[in-house]
Amino acid sequence: MIKDDELYIGTSRNPDDSLNKGEYLNLKLANRHGLITGATGTGKTVSLQILTEGFSNAGVPVFCADVKGDLSGLAAKGEARDFLQKRADDIGLEDYQFQEFPVIFWDLFGKQGHQIRTTLSEMGPLLLARLLDLNETQEGVLNIAFKLADDEGMLLLDMKDLRALLLSMGERTSELTTAYGYISKPSIGAIQRQLLVLEQQGGEGFFAEPALQISDLMRTTRDGRGAISILAADELMRSPRLYSTFLLWLLSELFEELPEVGDMDKPKLVFFFDEAHLMFDEAPKILVEKVEQMVKLIRSKGVGVYFVTQNPVDIPDGVLSQLGNRVQHALRAFTPKEQKAVRVAADTFRPNPAFVAKDVITELGVGEALVSTLMKKGVPSMVERTLVRPPASRLGPLTKKERAEVIKMSPVAGQYDKTVDRESAYEMLKKAASETAKREAKQQEREDEEREEKGRAKSRSGFQLPDFDRDDRPTKRSRSKSNSRRKRGRSGRQSVTEAAVKSVTRTIASSLGRALVRGILGSLKRGF
């Protein structure tokens, strides 16, 4: 329900339970971000669902993660139920109608939607270090790896590219330490082990091509509605670090790729970050600072970010202060820690003299919330006790058959189905090493033939012939060359690797012709 460019959330009520007024979210201020909080089972998912419906009908594309599977019901019309109709009657919603919405399903594992992929080069070292749970020393080595790859024009597309680069670094430590700083071989081994763990969690399929195109998250339908991209996250939540890092990467991609647009009549995209506490749990200070910076700046790109979590204290203060539109469902306060959390939640609202927010938060029923949104000039409204409107789409998940039909009819059907493995660092290093090995084998064969010829000459003359220059004296050059050949014979493996690295560096750097530039969270700022 849209009224004068505002999304209807529900109807507030007075302390005597009489209806007060409709509560709306101003589309012009929807990019000032928001927060949906509340204990499990209090109605957060329905609030997310009705906001998503409103944005879609207003022509705003939406991205949201479906942690429990319930949001898939957005793709189907709602079904008449007594409690839904009762809520519509209680809030005075006379034109309550059911509706399905344009949904595109996505899945990092490719099972319940179109597979989402990216490349290691696009993700960057900061987020990858977070994903691999590296310590400070290991993160430093990983940063060197990405810096080396960027400097030498070497693209890291998938996990085998990074493994090959780390192996090369281990063999070039003396050379690289001078230019980039100390490289610990045990740290390289630790990173390799963490890559193996990530692979076992299904991460290998995520780092591949074709990479996700951000434009596919910002589609609109022919009738002007915004497409709703739903990430299947029920299985993904078994790897919470992968889940949170992926959403952070996606947010950073939006920030880097979208142009500055200033204030608009409505957002270009709304991004819902469910289970938002996972983003900040045990996150290093530098990452939290960069997320805070990105949240402050991304609204100028026309993107609204809405965090969904149990309690406002899950969000760092620097980020929390940027969230202007708030929906607070019930919290429980049985322990001193929970009571403190309730006070913190109440203090984030503009007070309403009609009631005490701290007391009301613990009394709210299911589907009831304290609501405060930004009014004109960005001033927050007084908090109101609000009955949230019932959803127009299905309340509950789709069946497997229904989901499969939606995927089949998707506007991106077939675009991301097959993995592409183009020539990248691993293949180039392997090819260069193979060619160098062949050259050294031929060189070794020539040297063997020369030794055999000298041996035959010695057997005929009874003494060994030295190498003579024009004045019939053995030269320093010939002795040095002979010594060099003997050294290469003893350390052939190292020389193969060095030659391979130099060869692939020249090949890739010349093909790209430019350095790679990274953004605020380390992701690439331009494509390749």
N, C-alpha and C positions, 0 to 999 in steps of 0.2 A: 504494500500500500504506500503510494507516494503522494505527498501533498506539498505543493509549492516547493519542489526540489528538496524535500525532506523525507527521510525514511521513517515509517511508523514502527516504533518498538513495542509499545504497549500503552496502557492507560494507568496513570497514577491514581491513588486513592487517599482520602483524608483519614485522620486517626479514627473517625467514626465509621470507617469502611465505605463511605459514600464516594462515588467517582469524582475525580478532580479534573484532570485534563489529559490529553494525549501527549505522550513523550516521543520526540522525534530526533533523528540524527540528521544534521544539516549536511547535505552533499558537498557544499562548497568548503566545509571544514572537516570532511571525512579523511583528508590526507594528513590531518594533525594527529593521526594514530589513535589507538584505543587499547582498552584492557577489559577482558572478561575473566572474572574470578569467582571462586566458590568451591565448596567442598564437593566431593564425589556424590553424584546423584541429586544435585540440587537444581539442575537445568542449564548448565553451561552449554551443552551440545545443542539444545534447542535454541538458545540465544544466538549461537553461532549460525545455526541453520536459518533463522528468520532474517538475520542481517545479510547473509549470503543471498537469500531470495530477493531482498530489497535492492541490493547492489546490482544484481543481475537484471532485474526489471528496469533499473535506471540506466542500463547500458554500460555498466562498469564490470569488466572482467574480474574474476576472483580466483585466487589460489588458496587452497586449504588442505591440511593433512587430516586424513580420516583415521584416527587412532583406533577406534572401536568398530569401524565399519558402518556406523549408523548414518553417516552423511551421504552414503550412496543413494539413499532414498530421495535425494534432491532430483534425481533423474525420473521419478515417477510421480503421478498425481497422488495427492493425499487421499486417505480413505475416511469416510464419515465415522466418527466415534463420539460417544456421548460426552466424554470429558473435554474433547476439543470444542464441540459445539457449546458446551456450558461455559468454557473460558471465553469464547467469542461473545456469548450473551452477556457475561459478567462485565466485559469491558466495553460493551456497546458497539461491537464490530458487526454492522448490519450486512455488509457486502462480502462476507466470508465465503471465498470460493477456493476450490482446489486447483492445483496447477503443477505441471512438470517443468523442469528447467533444463537448458542445454548444458550437458555435463561431458567432460572429457576425462577419462580415467587414466592415471599414470601409476607406475610401479617401478621401483629401482631394480626389482628382480624379474620384471616382465611377466608376472603370473596373473595379476588382476588388473592390468592396464598396459598402456604403451610404455615400453621401457625407457627410462631416463638414463642418459649417460653423459659423462663429461670426460675431459682429458686431464691428466696430471698437470700439464702446463697451464691449463685454464684454472685449476683449483689453486695452485700456488703453495709455497712452503708453510705459511702460517697455519692455514686450515688443515693441511695434511699432517703437520706435526701434532695438532690437536686431535685429529682422527686416530693417529698412531699412538697417542699417549706417550710422547717422547719427553725425556728430561731435557734440561737446558743444554747440556753438552751435545746430546744427540740432535736436538733441534738446530744447533749451530752447524753441525755437519750437513744436515738436510738443506739448510739455507745455502751452504757452499755449493751443494750439488745443483740446486736450481740456478744459482748465480753463474756457475760454470756453464750450465746448459744454455742459459740466456746469452752469455758472452760469446759462446761459440756457435750460436744459432742452432742449437740442438733441441728439437722438440721432444718432449716427454708425453707420449700419448697414452700409453697403458703401463701396467705394472712391470712388464718385462723390460720396458725401456729404462725405467728407474733402476731395476736390478742390474742391468748391463752397465749403466753409468756408475753406480756405486762400486761395482767390481772394477771398473776402469780406474776410479779414484783410488781404490785400495792399492792398485799397482803403480799409481803415479803420485803417491803421497809426498815424496821428496820434492818433486817439481811443483806440485800444487800448494804445498804448505808455504812456500816462499811468497806466492802471489795472493793466496786467500786466507792464510792462517792455518793453525794446527788442525790436522785431520786425524782423528783417532780411529784406528782400525777396529777396536772393540765396539765403538759407536756405529760404525758401518755395519758390523755384524748384528748389532741390536736392531738397527733399522730394518735389515733384511728379515730378521725373525718377526718383527711386527708386521711387515708386509705379508708374511705367510699367514699370520693370524687374521689379518684383514681379508685375505683371499678366502680363508675357510669360513668367514662370516658372510661371504657373497659379495665382497667389495670388488673383486676382479671384474665382474660384469658391469659395474658402474663406471670404471675407468676404461672407456673404449669409445669408438665412433660408430655411427654418427652422433655427435653431441647435440644436446637439447638446444633448440632455437628459442630464444626468449619470446620472439614474436608469436610463437604457438601458444603461449600462456595469455596472450592479450587479444584473443579473437572476439569478435562480435557476430551475432547471427544476422540473417537478412531482415528480421523484424526488429533489429536494434537492441536485442538483449545481450548482455555480457556473458561470455562462456565461463562456466565454472570448472576449473581444473582441480580434480580431487586426487591427492596422492594416497594410495593404499599404504597405510602405515602400521597395520596390525602386526605383520611379520617383521617389519622394519624396527619396531619398538623393542625387539629382542636384542638389538644392537643400538642402544640409545645414543652412543657417541657418533655412530654413523648417521643416525637420524638427525641429530642436532647440527652436525657439521654440514650435512647436505643442505639443510634449510638455510644455514648461514651462507653457504656458497651461493645458493640461489638468490638470496637477498643481495649479496655483493655483486652478482651478475646484473641484476636489475639496476643497481646503483651505477655500475660502470657503463652500461650500454645505453641507458635512456638519457635523452637530452634534458637540459634544464627547461622547464615550462612555466615556472612561477605559479601564481594562483590560478586555478581553473574552476569552472562551474561544477565539476565532479572529478574524482580521481581517474587516472588512466588504468590503475590496477589496485586492488585491495588484497593484501597478503595476510592470511591468518596463520599465526605460529602457535599451534597447540602444544601442550606440555612444554611451555616456554622455559620452565626452570632448568630443563636439560641443557639449554644453551649456556647457562651461567654456572652450573655445578662444576666446581673444581677448575674453572676456566682461568688461565693466567691473566694477570692484571692487564697486560698489553692488549689481549684479545677483547676484554671487556671494554677497555677504553676505545678501541677501534669500532666496536659495535655501537657504543654510545655516540660516537662521531657520525657513523653512518646513519643511524636513526634520525639524528638532528638534520642531516643534509638531504636524505632521500625524499622527504616530502616535497622538496622543490622540483623533484623529477615527476611529481604527480602520483606517487605511490603512498598508500596508507598502510601502515603495519599495525596489526592487532594481535596482541599477545594474549594467550589463553592459558591460565594456570590456576592453581588452587588458592593462592594467597598473594597479595601485592608484595609481601616481603621476599617473594621468590625473584623479584626483578630488582636489579641494582638501582640505587636512587637516581643516578645520572640518566638512566633510561626511563625510569618511572616518571620523572618530571616532564618527559616529552609526550606522555600519553594523556590526551585531553578528553577523550570520550570513554566513559567508564560504565560497566555493568557489573554490579557486585551481588552475587547470589549468597545464600546462607553460609555461615561458618560456624563450626562448633567450638565451644570454649570450655572444655572440661579441665584442662591443665593450665598452669601459669603461662607456659609458652604459647598455648592457643589463645589465652586471654589477651596476651600482649599483641598477638597477630591481629586480633579483632580490633583493638584500639588503633593499631597502625592503619588498618583498612578504613576505619571510620574517619581518621584524621586526613585522609586523602581527598575527602569530599568537601564541597562548599556547604556549610551547615544549613539546615532547615529548622527554623524555630518551632515548627510543629511537632518535632520528635527528636529523640536522641539517637543518632545513627549507630552508635556503639551498641545500644540495647536492641535495636531493630534487626541488626545483622544476624543475631542469634535466633531471632523469631521468624524469619522469612520462611515461607512454605516453598514447595517445589514449583518452579515456574514463576517465582516472584523474585524481584531484585531491586536493589537500590540503583537508580539510574541518574547519571549526570552527563550531559553532553555540552559541547561548545555552542554558544549562541553567537550572534553577530559580533564582530570585532574580536572573536576568540575568547570571550568571557565565559567561564563555566557556569552552567545553570545550577540552581540550588538542587541538592539531592532530593529525589522523590522516591517514595515507596511505590513500585510499579508492578502490575500484573502483565507479564510478557505475552504478546499476542500468540495465538496458535499458528503453526506452520501451514503453508499451502501445499507443500510437497509431502511425500510419505514420511511418516514418523517411524523410522526403522530402516533396515538395510534392504537392498535388492536381492533377489535370488541369483544364483550363479548364471542361470539361463538369461535372465534380464540383463545382467551386467555384460555378458558376452555379446548380446544384441546391441547394446549401446556402444561397445568397443568396435564392433563390426561397422556401425554406421558413423563412426567418428570422422571428423574432417581431417585428421592426421593418420587415418588408417593406412598401414603399409609403410609409412614414412620412417618409422624407427624399428621395424621388425627385425631386420637383419644387421648383424655386426659387420662393420667394415674395418679391415686390418690393412691399412695402407703402409707403405714403406716409411719407417720412422727410425729412431735412434738405434733400437735393437738390431733391426735388419741391416742398417748401414754399417754398424760396428762389426756385425758378423761377416758381412760381405767384404769389408775392408781387411779384416783379419785373415779371411780365407785367401784373398788375393796376395797379401803380403807373405803369407805362409808359402804360397806357390813360388813367389819370387825367391824367397830364401832357400827353398828346396832346390830350385834350379842353380842358385849360387853355390849351395853346398855340393851339388853334383859336379859343377865345374871345378871346384876346389879339390874334390876327390879325384877327378880325372888328372888334374895337374900333379897331385901327389903321386898318383900311380905312374905318370910319365917320368917324374923325377926319380922314382924308385927304379924304373926300368933303366934309366940313364945311369944311375949309380951302380947298378949291377953290371952294366957293360963296362964302365970306366973304373970301377973300384972306389970311387969317391963321389960325394954329393955336390952337385953344381949349385953355386949361389946365384942369387938374382944380380945381374950386372947392368949398370947404366952404360951410357955411351962411352965413358972413359974407363970401362971395365972394372969399376969399383962398386961394391954394394952401397946403395943409397939409404939415407934415413927414411925416405918416403917408402921404399920397398919394405924395410923392416917394420915401420909403423903400420903399413897396410896389412902385412902378414900377422902382426900382433892383434890388430883390430879384428881380423877374420877369426883368429883363434878365440878371442873374447866373445864374439858373436856366436861362435859354435858352442861355447859353454853356457851362454845365456840367451839362447834363441827365443825362448818363450817371451821374455821381457821385451826384446826388440820387436817381435811381432805385434805385441800390444801397443807399444809406443807408436809404431808406424801406422797401425790401424786407427788409433785416436787422432793422429795428425791428419791422416787421409780423410776421415769422416768429418773432422772439423772444417777442413777446406771445402769439402763437398756441400755440406749443409749451409755453412755460412755464405758461400757464394750463391746458393739457390735462394736464400732468403734476402740477403742483401741489406739487412737492417737488424737492429737490436730489438728485443722484445721488451715491452713496457708494462709494468704491473701497477695495479691500483691499490686501494686502501686496505684490502684484506689479502693482497698478494695475487689476486686473479688477473689474467691478462686484460689489458684495456682495449686491445684491438685484435681482430681475428687474424688468422694466417691461412 
